Amino acid sequence: MKKVAKNSVLMERLHKGFVLTCLGITIYGMTEMGMRWYRYFTVLRPQIKEKERLDKLQLLAEGSSDVLIDTAANLKM
């Protein structure tokens, strides 16, 4: 069996710990991104679409009102 220097073993353990930490952070980040993506498409986007639809209906209702009367003075050229 080959003898390994003590510093080398220590460095290997530190490197392994660092790599596993990076993998853990990556997996956590991807999970968080997936949850936000799912929430956007299932909750937020439908709410935004509904609000836009209601705003358009409100604008159409304001424009089609018979109560609005043209009060501008007649222009003579």
C-alpha positions, 0 to 999 in steps of 0.5 A: 500500500502506498503511503500518503502524506498527511497534508495530502489526506487533509487536502483531499478531505477539504476538497471533497467537503467543498465539492459536496457543499457546492453540489448541495447548494446547487441542488437546493437552488434548482429546487427553489427555482423549480418551486418559484417557476411552478408558483408563477405559472400556477398562481401568479400568471393566472392572477395577472391575466385575470387582472388584465382581463378585468381592466380591459372590461372596465375600459370597454364599459367606460367607453360604451356608457350612454351617460357620457355627453360631448360637452365640447364647444362647436369649432368653426373654421 
